[in-house]
Amino acid sequence: MKIQAKIDRLVKGGSTKAIASVTLDSWYVVKGLRVVDGKKGLFVSMPQESYTDKGEKKYSNIFFPITNAAKMELQDAVLKAYDQYLDQQHETGQSAQWENQDDGILPFGM
């Protein structure tokens, strides 16, 4: 499977560093993947929906890989795109376009 990843926007503050989208085999697009800085380093969190069950807020992934190999391939593609995006910002001297995590979603130009 061919996976193309794109960083849609950066997030300032908190553990979420960026929001990404992926194109799968030029057939499907999945939006809302998050690049997260966790205790063991960067990882990719899948898009989720939240719901309340007996007064407790819960989350459910709405897209996810079935195998560990698929998970690693997807994560590698997104983290590579994240590194390339940051390098490109640094090389061109552009300041990173940050979104304040508490201020809602501010999309980059597409």
BAKE-645655 format. One record per residue: residue in one letter; x, y, z of N, C-alpha, C, CB in turn. Coordinates in steps of 0.2 Angstrom, whole numbers, padded with zeros to 4 digits, always signed. Atoms other than C-alpha are relative to their C-alpha. Last residue first. Glycine has a CB too. Example, Ala and Ser with C-alpha at 12.3 -4.5 7.8 and 13.67 -1.06 7.14 Angstrom:
! BAKE-645655
S-0004-0006-0001+0068-0005+0036-0004+0005+0003+0002+0002-0007/A+0004-0006+0000+0062-0022+0039+0004+0006+0000-0005+0000+0006/
***
This chain:
! BAKE-645655
M-0001+0007+0003-0020+0119+0005+0001+0001-0007-0006-0004+0002/G+0002+0000+0007-0017+0135+0015+0001-0007-0003+0004+0005-0003/F-0005-0003+0004-0015+0130+0034-0003+0001-0007+0007-0004+0000/P-0004+0003+0005-0030+0127+0044+0005+0004-0004-0005-0003-0005/L-0002-0006+0005-0034+0136+0061+0004-0004-0006+0004+0005+0003/I-0004+0002+0006-0043+0124+0072+0001+0005-0005-0004-0006-0004/G+0004+0003+0006-0049+0129+0089+0005-0002-0006-0006+0004-0002/D+0004-0005+0004-0041+0141+0101-0004-0003-0006+0005+0005-0002/D+0007-0001-0003-0036+0129+0115-0004+0005-0004+0002+0003+0007/Q+0004+0006-0001-0022+0121+0105-0007+0001+0003+0004-0005+0005/N+0000+0001-0007-0015+0137+0099-0005-0005+0001-0002+0007+0003/E+0007+0000-0002-0011+0134+0080+0000-0001+0008-0005-0005-0003/W+0003+0004-0006+0006+0137+0075-0007+0001+0001+0004+0002+0006/Q+0007-0003-0001+0013+0143+0058-0004-0005+0005-0004-0001-0007/A+0005+0005+0000+0031+0139+0060-0007+0003+0001+0002-0005+0005/S+0002+0002-0007+0042+0154+0056-0006-0005-0001-0002+0007+0004/Q+0006-0002-0002+0049+0154+0039-0002-0002+0007-0006-0004-0005/G+0000-0006-0005+0067+0154+0037-0007+0002+0002+0004+0006-0003/T+0003-0006+0004+0066+0143+0021+0000+0006+0005-0007-0001-0003/E-0004-0002+0005+0077+0130+0029-0002+0006-0004+0000-0006-0005/H-0007-0003-0003+0069+0130+0046+0004+0002-0006+0003-0006+0004/Q+0001-0006-0004+0051+0128+0039+0007+0004+0002-0005-0001+0006/Q+0001-0005+0005+0057+0115+0027-0001+0007+0003-0006-0002-0004/D-0006-0001+0003+0065+0105+0041-0001+0006-0006+0003-0006-0004/L-0004-0004-0004+0049+0106+0051+0007+0002-0003+0001-0003+0007/Y+0003-0007+0000+0039+0100+0036+0004+0004+0005-0007-0001+0003/Q-0001-0004+0006+0051+0086+0033-0003+0007+0000-0002-0004-0006/D-0007-0002+0000+0051+0080+0051+0002+0004-0006+0005-0006+0000/Y-0001-0005-0006+0032+0080+0051+0007+0002+0000-0002-0003+0007/A+0003-0006+0003+0031+0071+0034+0001+0005+0005-0007-0001-0002/K-0004-0003+0005+0043+0058+0041-0002+0006-0003+0001-0006-0006/L-0006-0003-0003+0033+0056+0056+0005+0003-0004+0003-0005+0005/V+0002-0006-0003+0017+0053+0046+0006+0004+0003-0006-0001+0005/A+0002-0005+0006+0025+0040+0034-0002+0007+0003-0005-0003-0004/D-0006-0002+0003+0033+0031+0049-0001+0005-0005+0004-0006-0003/Q-0004-0004-0004+0017+0030+0058+0006+0003-0003+0001-0003+0007/L+0003-0006+0000+0008+0023+0043+0003+0005+0005-0008-0001+0003/E-0001-0003+0007+0021+0010+0040-0004+0006+0000-0003-0005-0005/M-0007-0003+0001+0022+0006+0059+0001+0003-0007+0005-0006+0001/K-0001-0006-0004+0003+0004+0060+0007+0003+0000-0001-0003+0008/A+0004-0006+0003+0002-0007+0045+0001+0006+0004-0007-0002-0001/A-0004-0002+0006+0016-0019+0052-0003+0006-0003+0001-0005-0005/N-0006-0004-0003+0007-0019+0069+0004+0002-0006+0004-0004+0005/T-0006+0004-0002-0009-0026+0060+0005+0005+0002+0003-0004-0006/I+0002+0006-0003-0027-0019+0058+0007-0004+0003-0003-0005-0005/P-0003+0006+0003-0023-0001+0056-0002-0007+0003+0008+0001-0001/F-0006+0003-0003-0035+0012+0063+0002-0006-0004-0002-0003+0007/F-0004+0002+0006-0049+0024+0058+0006-0003+0004+0002+0005-0005/I+0005+0001+0006-0064+0029+0069+0004-0002-0006-0003+0007-0002/N-0003-0002+0007-0054+0027+0085-0005-0002-0005+0006-0005+0000/S+0000+0006+0005-0066+0027+0100+0004+0002-0006-0007-0003-0001/Y-0002-0002+0007-0065+0039+0115+0000-0007-0004+0007+0003+0000/K-0004+0005+0003-0074+0039+0132+0002+0002-0007-0004-0007+0000/K-0002-0001+0007-0081+0052+0143+0004-0005-0003+0003+0007-0001/E-0008+0000+0001-0089+0045+0159+0001+0001-0008+0003-0007+0002/G-0003-0006-0002-0107+0049+0163+0007+0001+0000-0002+0001+0008/K+0002+0000-0008-0114+0032+0161+0004+0006+0003+0002-0007+0003/D+0003+0006-0002-0106+0032+0143+0000+0000+0008+0005-0007-0002/T+0001+0001-0007-0102+0048+0135-0004-0006+0002-0004+0006+0003/Y+0007+0001-0002-0095+0049+0118+0000-0001+0007-0003-0006-0004/S+0001+0000-0007-0079+0055+0109-0007-0001+0001+0002+0006+0004/E+0006-0004-0002-0074+0052+0091-0001-0001+0008-0006-0003-0004/Q+0004+0003-0005-0056+0048+0086-0007+0004+0001+0003+0000+0007/P+0005-0004+0000-0043+0050+0072-0005-0003+0005-0004+0002-0006/M+0005+0001+0006-0028+0039+0075-0006+0005+0002-0002-0007+0000/S+0006+0002-0003-0013+0045+0086-0006+0000-0005-0002+0004+0006/V+0006-0002+0003+0004+0045+0079-0006-0003+0003+0000-0002-0008/F+0004+0005+0002+0019+0044+0090-0006+0003-0004-0002-0005+0005/L+0006-0002+0005+0033+0055+0095-0003-0006-0002+0003+0004-0006/G-0001-0003+0006+0044+0050+0110-0006+0001-0004+0005-0003-0004/K-0005+0004+0004+0043+0037+0124+0002+0004-0007-0002-0007-0001/K-0006+0002-0004+0034+0048+0136+0006-0003-0003-0003-0004+0006/G+0001+0004-0006+0023+0055+0123+0006-0001+0004-0003-0007-0002/D-0006+0001-0004+0024+0069+0110-0001-0003+0006+0004+0007+0001/V+0000-0001-0007+0009+0067+0099+0007-0001+0003-0005-0005+0003/V-0007+0001-0002+0007+0069+0080+0001+0002+0007+0006+0003-0005/R-0003-0005-0004-0012+0068+0077+0007-0002+0001-0003+0001+0007/L-0005+0004-0003-0022+0060+0063+0005+0005+0004+0005-0004-0005/G+0001+0000-0007-0037+0070+0059+0005-0004+0004-0006-0001+0002/K-0002-0007-0004-0039+0067+0041-0001-0001+0007-0005+0006-0003/V+0002+0000-0007-0040+0050+0031+0003+0006+0003+0003-0006+0004/V-0003-0005-0004-0040+0051+0012-0002-0001+0007-0001+0007-0003/Y+0003-0002-0006-0044+0036+0001+0004+0006+0004-0002-0006+0005/W+0007+0001+0000-0040+0031-0017-0004+0003+0006-0001-0007+0000/S+0003-0005+0004-0022+0037-0021-0008-0001+0000+0003+0000-0007/D+0000+0002+0007-0016+0021-0013-0003+0005-0005-0003-0007+0000/L-0001+0007+0001-0020+0028+0004-0001-0002-0007-0004-0004+0005/T+0004+0002+0006-0019+0047+0006+0002-0007+0000+0002+0004-0006/V-0004+0005+0004-0014+0053+0024-0005-0002-0006+0002-0007+0004/S+0005+0004+0004-0019+0068+0034+0004-0005-0004-0004+0004-0004/A-0002+0003+0007-0010+0076+0048-0005-0003-0003+0006-0005+0001/I+0005+0004+0002-0012+0087+0064+0002-0002-0007-0007+0004+0000/A+0003-0002+0007+0003+0093+0073-0006-0005-0002+0006-0002-0005/K-0005-0005+0003+0012+0094+0090-0002+0002-0007+0007-0004-0001/T+0001+0001+0007-0001+0086+0102+0004+0006-0004-0007+0001-0002/S-0004+0006+0003+0007+0085+0119-0001-0001-0007-0002-0006+0004/G+0003+0007-0001+0001+0102+0125+0004-0005-0003-0007+0000-0003/G+0002+0002-0007+0006+0119+0118-0003-0007+0000-0005+0005+0002/K-0005-0003-0005+0007+0125+0100-0003-0002+0007+0001+0007-0001/V+0003-0002-0006-0001+0114+0086+0005+0002+0006-0005-0006+0003/L-0003+0001-0006+0005+0113+0069-0004+0002+0006+0007+0003+0000/R-0001-0005-0005-0006+0111+0054+0004-0002+0006-0006+0004+0002/D+0005-0005+0001-0010+0100+0039+0001+0006+0004-0007-0003+0001/I+0002-0003-0006+0005+0089+0039-0004+0006-0002+0007+0003+0003/K-0001-0007+0000+0004+0078+0024-0001+0003+0007-0005+0003-0006/A+0002-0004-0005+0006+0059+0022+0002+0007-0001+0004-0002+0007/Q-0003-0006+0000+0007+0048+0007-0003+0004+0006-0002+0004-0007/I+0003-0005-0005+0004+0030+0010+0004+0006-0001+0001-0003+0007/K-0003-0006+0000+0006+0017-0004-0003+0005+0004+0001+0003-0008/M+0004-0006+0000+0000+0000+0000+0004+0006+0000-0005+0000+0006/
***
